[in-house]
Amino acid sequence: MDYMTLLQVLDSTVRLATPLLLACLAGLYSERAGIVDIGLEGKMLIAALFSGAIAYVTGSVWLGVLAAVVSSTMLSLVHGLASITFRGNQLISGVAITMFAQGITVLIAQHWFSQGGRTPSLFGGARFEPLTLPFAESLRPVPVLGPLYYELISGHSMLVYVAFLCVPLTWWVLFRTRFGLRLRAVGENPAAVDTAGVSVVRLRYAAIVICGVLCGLAGAYLATGLQAGFTKDMTAGRGYIALAALIFAKWRPWYALYATLLFGLLQAVALRYQNINLGGIVIPVQVMDALPYILTVVILAGFVGKATPPRAASQPYIKER
């Protein structure tokens, strides 16, 4: 593999890891507050639909992003209503949200556009265009560093840079602010937070809203950045992969970045290298495509017992009278 090929693979890695990273950070906020959310897949899916549909109708990608964030946040609030207010089973609520999204997105897309459950292709201002960073063209001829800056760092859409900036921002919010301290405390010992006079319900709803916003950005990126429109089940299990990455990262923002980049690398390798010949044995393309999901199973089997989640995760809080 030459240098340019390596840069192209890493460039694809960054693009493919972006929705995983946003969804992983969304789950991080939620689970740090004690709310297990396996409905990330459904929120991303409904966000992708509304971002693609609204962007096509209005011709504005930003209105599409706004629609994605609003729709995802509404589903997130439904999950909060079921698991926080009514103290329902958080796992069942998450599964129900995902199943609802898988059905309603195809139904709405077919009703609106009659194209087999998908939206029309997006062009121009209806989708994100690559951004060329300053001096990318002038530095391109510089050996090693020039191609690295031009091919890998520059040339991504706006939401890619937003996703990567969310990592240090999340670290700062969770570990350097009073809000973050209280949020983490709610996920560990909500009774102590309540005793201190801080509303457990309010903090958990705040985490749920942040989760919805980030899932909305992830879905919007899928439909308006990574692809040019919504297609049926376009999330393709990314919500579940993000949860596996979250466990692998032990609920820490920087580790979440590394974990999602690993999954993105496997997807990039699977897309670029198909039917690989290893010592006369040809590895089928189906095996390459399954690599991210195989890693998900390995992580869940090998790290679930070793990773310690927040102690109050999945436990509804009942205030003592």
C-alpha positions in Angstrom: 0.0 0.0 0.0 1.5 3.3 -1.1 1.2 6.6 0.8 -1.6 8.0 -1.3 -3.6 4.8 -1.0 -3.1 4.9 2.8 -4.4 8.5 2.9 -7.4 7.6 0.9 -8.3 4.7 3.3 -7.8 7.0 6.3 -10.0 9.7 4.6 -12.8 7.1 4.2 -12.2 6.1 7.8 -12.9 9.6 9.0 -16.1 9.9 6.9 -17.5 6.6 7.9 -16.6 7.1 11.6 -18.4 10.4 11.8 -22.0 9.1 12.3 -20.7 6.5 14.7 -18.8 9.1 16.7 -21.9 11.4 17.0 -24.1 8.5 18.0 -21.5 7.2 20.5 -21.3 10.6 22.2 -25.1 10.8 22.3 -25.2 7.5 24.1 -22.3 8.7 26.4 -24.4 11.6 27.7 -27.5 9.5 28.1 -25.8 6.6 29.9 -23.6 8.8 32.1 -26.9 10.2 33.4 -28.2 6.6 34.1 -30.5 6.3 31.0 -29.6 3.3 28.8 -30.6 4.2 25.2 -30.5 1.4 22.6 -32.8 3.6 20.5 -29.9 5.4 18.9 -30.5 3.5 15.7 -34.1 4.7 15.5 -33.3 8.3 16.2 -30.6 8.4 13.6 -33.0 6.8 11.1 -35.8 9.3 11.6 -33.4 12.1 11.6 -31.9 10.9 8.2 -35.4 10.8 6.7 -36.5 14.3 7.8 -33.1 15.8 6.9 -33.2 14.3 3.4 -36.9 15.2 2.9 -36.8 18.8 4.1 -33.5 19.5 2.4 -34.9 18.3 -0.9 -38.2 20.3 -0.5 -36.5 23.5 0.6 -33.2 23.2 -1.1 -31.5 24.1 2.1 -29.2 21.6 3.9 -29.4 23.6 7.1 -33.2 23.4 7.3 -32.7 19.7 6.8 -30.3 19.5 9.7 -32.8 21.5 11.8 -35.6 19.1 10.9 -33.3 16.1 11.8 -32.4 17.6 15.2 -36.1 18.4 16.0 -37.4 14.9 15.0 -34.6 13.1 16.8 -35.1 15.1 19.9 -38.8 14.5 19.9 -38.2 10.7 19.8 -35.6 11.2 22.6 -38.2 13.0 24.7 -40.6 10.1 24.2 -37.9 7.8 25.5 -37.4 10.1 28.4 -41.2 10.2 29.1 -41.3 6.4 29.2 -38.1 5.8 31.2 -37.9 8.8 33.5 -41.4 10.1 34.1 -43.2 6.7 34.0 -40.2 4.7 35.1 -40.6 2.1 32.4 -38.1 -0.4 31.2 -35.4 1.5 29.3 -34.4 -1.3 27.1 -38.0 -2.0 25.9 -38.5 1.7 25.3 -35.3 1.9 23.1 -36.3 -1.2 21.1 -39.8 0.2 20.6 -38.4 3.5 19.3 -36.1 1.8 16.8 -38.9 -0.5 15.5 -41.2 2.5 15.2 -38.6 4.5 13.2 -37.9 1.6 10.9 -41.5 1.4 9.9 -42.6 5.0 9.9 -39.6 6.3 7.9 -40.4 4.0 4.9 -44.1 4.8 5.2 -43.6 8.6 5.2 -41.0 8.5 2.4 -43.3 6.4 0.2 -46.3 8.6 1.0 -44.4 11.9 0.2 -42.2 10.9 -2.7 -43.5 7.5 -4.0 -40.0 6.3 -4.8 -39.9 3.0 -2.9 -39.4 4.4 0.6 -36.6 6.7 -0.3 -36.2 10.5 -1.0 -35.1 11.9 -4.3 -31.3 12.5 -4.7 -30.0 15.8 -3.2 -28.0 18.3 -5.2 -26.4 21.7 -4.7 -27.4 23.5 -1.6 -29.5 20.6 -0.4 -26.5 18.7 0.7 -23.2 19.4 2.4 -20.2 20.1 0.1 -16.6 19.4 1.1 -14.8 22.3 2.7 -11.3 23.2 1.6 -9.3 24.4 4.5 -7.0 27.4 4.3 -3.7 26.8 2.4 -4.7 23.2 1.4 -4.1 23.9 -2.3 -0.8 25.7 -1.8 0.6 23.1 0.6 -0.4 20.2 -1.6 2.9 19.8 -3.4 4.9 19.7 -0.1 6.1 16.1 0.4 4.4 14.0 3.0 2.7 16.8 5.0 1.1 18.4 2.0 -0.9 15.4 0.8 -1.7 14.6 4.5 -3.3 18.0 5.0 -5.0 18.1 1.6 -6.3 14.6 1.4 -7.0 13.7 5.1 -7.5 16.9 7.1 -9.1 19.1 4.5 -12.0 18.3 2.1 -14.6 17.0 4.6 -18.1 18.4 5.1 -19.0 20.7 8.0 -20.6 18.0 10.2 -17.3 16.0 10.1 -15.5 18.8 11.8 -18.4 19.4 14.2 -18.3 15.7 15.2 -14.6 15.8 16.0 -14.9 19.1 17.9 -17.6 17.5 20.0 -15.1 15.2 21.5 -13.0 17.8 23.5 -16.2 19.7 24.1 -17.9 16.6 25.7 -14.8 16.0 27.8 -14.8 19.6 29.0 -18.5 19.5 29.8 -18.4 16.2 31.6 -15.2 16.6 33.6 -14.7 20.4 33.9 -18.1 21.9 34.6 -20.6 21.7 37.4 -23.3 20.4 35.0 -21.0 17.6 34.0 -20.2 16.7 37.6 -23.9 16.5 38.4 -24.7 14.6 35.3 -22.1 11.9 36.2 -23.3 11.9 39.8 -26.9 11.2 38.6 -25.6 8.1 36.8 -23.8 6.9 39.8 -25.9 7.9 42.8 -29.1 9.8 42.0 -30.2 9.7 45.6 -27.2 11.7 46.7 -27.8 14.3 44.0 -31.5 14.6 45.1 -30.4 15.0 48.7 -28.2 17.9 47.6 -31.3 19.7 46.2 -30.6 19.0 42.5 -33.4 17.7 40.3 -32.6 14.2 39.1 -35.4 14.3 36.6 -34.2 17.6 35.1 -30.7 16.4 34.7 -31.7 13.2 33.1 -34.0 15.0 30.7 -31.1 17.4 29.8 -29.0 14.4 29.0 -31.8 12.9 26.9 -32.1 16.2 24.9 -28.4 16.3 24.2 -28.6 12.7 23.1 -31.4 13.6 20.7 -29.5 16.6 19.2 -26.3 14.5 18.6 -28.3 11.6 17.0 -30.0 14.2 14.8 -26.7 15.4 13.6 -25.6 11.8 12.9 -28.7 11.1 10.9 -28.4 14.4 9.0 -24.8 13.6 8.1 -25.9 10.2 6.7 -28.5 11.7 4.4 -26.9 15.0 3.4 -23.2 14.4 3.8 -22.2 10.8 3.5 -25.0 10.1 1.0 -27.3 12.2 -1.2 -30.7 11.4 0.3 -32.5 9.0 2.5 -32.9 5.3 1.8 -34.6 2.5 3.7 -32.7 1.3 6.8 -29.7 3.5 5.8 -28.3 3.4 9.3 -27.5 -0.3 8.8 -26.9 -1.0 12.4 -24.7 2.0 13.1 -26.7 2.7 16.3 -25.8 -0.7 17.7 -22.2 -0.4 16.6 -22.0 3.0 18.4 -23.3 1.3 21.6 -20.6 -1.4 21.3 -18.0 1.4 20.7 -19.3 3.1 23.9 -18.8 0.0 25.9 -15.3 -0.5 24.4 -14.5 3.1 25.3 -15.6 2.6 28.9 -17.9 5.7 28.6 -15.1 8.1 28.0 -15.1 10.7 25.2 -11.5 10.4 23.9 -11.7 6.6 24.0 -15.0 6.9 22.1 -13.1 8.7 19.4 -10.5 5.9 19.1 -13.2 3.2 19.2 -15.3 4.7 16.4 -12.3 5.3 14.3 -11.4 1.6 14.6 -14.9 0.7 13.4 -14.7 3.3 10.6 -11.3 1.8 9.5 -12.8 -1.7 9.2 -15.7 -0.3 7.1 -13.2 1.6 4.9 -11.1 -1.5 4.4 -14.1 -3.5 3.6 -15.2 -1.0 0.9 -11.8 -0.7 -0.7 -10.5 -4.2 -0.5 -12.9 -6.8 -1.6 -12.1 -10.5 -2.5 -8.7 -10.3 -0.9 -6.3 -13.1 -1.9 -4.3 -14.3 1.1 -1.9 -17.1 0.3 -4.1 -18.5 -2.4 -7.3 -18.2 -0.2 -9.7 -15.6 -1.5 -11.7 -13.9 1.3 -15.2 -13.2 0.0 -16.6 -9.7 -0.1 -19.3 -10.7 2.3 -16.7 -11.5 5.0 -15.1 -8.0 4.5 -18.5 -6.4 4.8 -19.2 -8.3 8.0 -16.0 -7.2 9.7 -17.5 -4.2 11.7 -20.3 -6.4 12.9 -17.9 -9.2 13.9 -15.9 -6.7 15.9 -19.1 -5.6 17.6 -19.9 -9.2 18.7 -16.3 -9.7 19.9 -16.4 -6.4 21.9 -19.7 -7.2 23.5 -18.6 -10.8 24.3 -15.1 -9.8 25.6 -15.5 -6.4 27.2 -19.0 -6.2 28.6 -17.9 -8.0 31.8 -14.7 -5.9 32.1 -16.3 -2.5 31.4 -18.1 -1.0 34.4 -21.1 1.1 33.4 -22.5 3.9 35.6 -24.0 2.2 38.7 -27.4 3.7 38.3 -27.7 2.9 34.5 -31.1 1.5 33.5 -32.4 2.0 37.0 -35.4 4.4 37.3 -35.1 6.8 40.2 -37.9 6.8 42.8 -37.8 9.7 45.2 -38.2 8.7 48.8 -40.9 10.5 50.7 
